Amino acid sequence: MNVMTIDGYHARIEYDAELDMFRGEILGLTGGADFYGRNTKELRSEFRKSLQVFLEVCREKGIEPRRSYSGRFNLRIPADLHERLAIVAQAEGKSINTLAQEALQQRFAT
């Protein structure tokens, strides 16, 4: 993944061929914030600047800068996968939810 992290905030980095620059978009915010740079040094500097501006605007307006997440989401999977997941969960004495949590935690373990 092309992700840059500063102060616990994450940004997706992509190359913009038209501008011949890299573009970063800060993720998980209640609004939009992006930045550009020609190299990683510029990207980090512009990331910090863009984040500072965004956080300052949020403070001035009394807005929470980060999106809040409920801890719930719907997941649509093929019926045969659902069946296999249910069988494995039953065999292990776990819920489907627990198996899914374990798989996601394993995927995102650092």
PyMOL commands that set and color helices and strands:
alter all, ss='L'
color gray80, all
select helices_A, chain A and resi 40-61+79-92+96-107
alter helices_A, ss='H'
color red, helices_A
select strands_A, chain A and resi 3-6+9-16+21-26+34-37
alter strands_A, ss='S'
color yellow, strands_A
deselect
rebuild
show_as cartoon
